[in-house]
Amino acid sequence: MASISIPFQKLLQRGRELSLLGATGGLLGWDQETLLPPKSHGFRAEQSAQIAGIAHHLATTPEVGEWLSACENAKPAFDGPVAACLVRWRRDYNRATRIPVKLVEENERASGLARSVWARARKDNHFASFAPHLEKLLSYARQMADLWGYSEQPYDALLEGYEPGWTTLQIETLFAKLQPRLMDIAQKAFALPSMPSRKNLAGHYPRAGQEKFLQSLLPKIGFDLTAGRLDTSTHPFCSGLGPYDTRMTTRYDESDFMVSLYGVLHEAGHGLYDQGLPETEMGTPLGQAASLGIHESQSRLWENRVGRSHSFWKAWWPELIRAFPSLTRYSWEQGWLAANAVERSFIRVEADEVTYDLHILLRFQLETRLVSGDLKVCDLPAAWNELFQKLLGLEVPDDAKGCLQDIHWSLGGFGYFPTYTLGNLAGSQLWQAARQSLPELAVSLESRDYHPLLQWLRNSIHAHGRRYLAGDLIQRATGKPLDPQAHLSILEQKVKDLSA
Amino acid sequence: MASISIPFQKLLQRGRELSLLGATGGLLGWDQETLLPPKSHGFRAEQSAQIAGIAHHLATTPEVGEWLSACENAKPAFDGPVAACLVRWRRDYNRATRIPVKLVEENERASGLARSVWARARKDNHFASFAPHLEKLLSYARQMADLWGYSEQPYDALLEGYEPGWTTLQIETLFAKLQPRLMDIAQKAFALPSMPSRKNLAGHYPRAGQEKFLQSLLPKIGFDLTAGRLDTSTHPFCSGLGPYDTRMTTRYDESDFMVSLYGVLHEAGHGLYDQGLPETEMGTPLGQAASLGIHESQSRLWENRVGRSHSFWKAWWPELIRAFPSLTRYSWEQGWLAANAVERSFIRVEADEVTYDLHILLRFQLETRLVSGDLKVCDLPAAWNELFQKLLGLEVPDDAKGCLQDIHWSLGGFGYFPTYTLGNLAGSQLWQAARQSLPELAVSLESRDYHPLLQWLRNSIHAHGRRYLAGDLIQRATGKPLDPQAHLSILEQKVKDLSA
């Protein structure tokens, strides 16, 4: 074993170096979204490109390949977690070495610049100013897809970067089944004679009260605020900047405290996953998240299964009243109803659970066509609006509420969107399994004891890092492959509960 | 010229790469002081060490030496600003190549860790927990001094990093002359029958009012808030994180708005210098500050010459009253008196102008002895307290108010302190020269028009970057070499004014 332990040590060390650089690049990005002075976006794009280039160089030097080969050919062969690390590292290495460092830098620079152009274009409702940047980022994405290679279509190669193990065709098949079911559930909800509305809880909820409430909620669900932060940004996100530095952002609406409440529960779901990754494995695949879909399963589980439950509203109602005394005119049941209202709406991040995946299906259909070239960038707004009418029955009034609303494409993140729906399905399936595994779960949640649920997620998901592919991880955690039925049943039941 | 233009282009490119990395390392440090979650300091130290190591590697690769030699041997020889760049680059390269990258990383890691230990030790008033870190940082400093080389003593080599052109002996000679003069002026001030006190303006000044006032003051003096920020930290500082990203921090005391007012005027002096460096020269010595002493001359000029003047208090009084209506019970003259009170005090950053340099002289005497080994770390508190009694006539009650008060040694910044006094002297001399050059200066300042002064500083100091050594820059800007007389005359006059 001595002869192969050195290459493995070398891989470990390189992995740690890449983790440090990744965290530094992450800080550059986090700061860009939260604090960066407006005039400095160009310089920041250069900084990000440089760090991405250095990291790519370190990830792809030939000696990494040699260390990998030495470990792969070791006798006796490695097994267990170490063998899993080698498989993941090999896949990362082969994928990375296909892309020249120059392209990585150019793509990073272009997306760094596109991000601020997009923010301005969205504010000004001016798609034309963003269009050339989108065109450029698509051309980089196509170049990279060609270099990575794919069996059927370029989008496969992009998807592989976010959700390894899935092909475009598999997603298409899954989504084709989902679409009529989701539309059917949504139609049933829209047809209810007395559907509540989120506006039912309209009032004035000072930001200071929202912040105070969230700062008391976060430790209670298990988020360690001495190893993370909550800040403000236009576009809420969660960024893991190291084993003890998980940063979430949110935004505040003083007429609707649920914007920050569900924003934070969502990001905290991501944050709990990041904080639950084994710190001792920092730098190896075992210390990394399994996939974006698994990440999203955590955020949606905390946001929707926990945060939109009866027990959450009942248990937190006294605390909510302390934060917002004007709530006394409502009951916790009215709060629950407002939080679960199913409504047609334009903005994905504010969409209810039933219509949410229709927003994703739309984006997936459009971005596969953008990547293949079947849909031209200049035709995107019209295509968006047409499909939106078909899926959600609303006429999109402007691009800010339409195809300019999401940050992802400005980051060059083509292939990212389907992971949201995969996450929704996985989150519901995990929830079902947790309820079966923990007979006392309902009782503990009613008493605001989130420890058993978090511990179950830690053991079933977090502790494994990237050891298993997402599909295998779900199989292990729930005893069956990913299946949309759990999610659809939950949505159907919810619509029934709303009409009760 | 074609044959040598390529090496020069290479040097330019490497310089830009180092600027980007420097800004990224700077962000890691800025974030550590302002936002970093407590548990993440160890990881952050690793990140900072990595970036410092990469930068050091890039700065010292042999091809840099080859590009430099090619440019130095060019026929016809370069002259003007390009020749100045080559001189500075050569000096940087020769100095950097003497230090192995491993030592750079270790020192960076150690200081990253020491910083948080120091902050805790200061809070807990517990020197013993910081002592081993100080010992370690001193040993790295001595190692580096030995590698850099020096003619007389190791401290020379450290000083060269902050204030090129000065030797320890020169500073000792200068400070030996200053000490009796400063003590004499201070004694005169203490002996005044009716010395005002900063406490004369005691009251309640809500933080929100302070922030609003500062946000209106900063653009007025020329600080571009779209290319910089003002945030909060325990230890105020200013960090130039790129040509359009100058970040200042301050702290707020609701019983004394002058803490943030003078803190911000000081940091804004640094910030105006950073924002005034020629952006087109980013990556070359012409886009960098001349020295720490010159940097400090700018901060002290804005803080003391501008901010503690009659005209400042008179001109800003109506705005101060708008921010803090309770000030109406005072006159602007009382404000001026309180802001200029001369008082014995323990904390350097809160010290008045007359006693300030005595705090620096103390630190210089102690750190030269720490570096030489003449003073042991364990004996530092007693030595500090004894010298403090001698220079400032106060008995230090605890180490938090004594040798633990400053961040510098925890950063490994031995040789940094004397630049504060050099900056004070230079700031006063520049002020004198500006008044002679701008006959209308007094009138413009009374009407809160800071543009003529800023423009004079831009032309005399900022525009030259690091083209000249500090001494030559002062000679060019004021027509004479650095001389303490301007500063001492100003202090003497101030004490007279206070008794008037």
Interface residues (C-beta under 8 A of the other chain):
Chain A: E17 L20 L21 A23 T24 L27 L28 D31 L35 L36 P37 P38 K39 S40 G42 F43 R44 E46 Q47 Q50 I51 I54 D224 L225 T226 A227 G228 R229 D231 L241 G242 P243 Y244 D245 T246
Chain B: E17 L20 L21 A23 T24 L27 L28 D31 L35 L36 P37 P38 K39 S40 G42 F43 R44 E46 Q47 Q50 I51 I54 D224 L225 T226 A227 G228 R229 D231 L241 G242 P243 Y244 D245 T246
